[in-house]
């Protein structure tokens, strides 16, 4: 499935661009403030918005499904960190990984 038909792949490409520009992997640092104001982050948000019209039922193989859901999870975590202004750790936000949204 191409990145145009799989927003998960497009999102991972956007995340890769963000990592190249804002992650200092050797020291484990990320410049989230600069990221938030960058064109790369705007592109990432555009890709994330494409999820609104994507039907995961279109994914056919188990590998495509697994990759999509892993990519989506990573995207949500990065988005939460950037938008909440987290500085050092998701532990700064109580229950960061707990949703208070009812799925019923």
Secondary structure, DSSP 4 states (H G I P E B T S, - for coil): --TTT-HHHHHHHHHHHHHHHHEETTTTEE-HHHHHTSHHHHHHHHHHHGGGG--GGG--SHHHHHHHHHHHHHHHHHHHHHHHT-SS-GGGSTTTT---S---
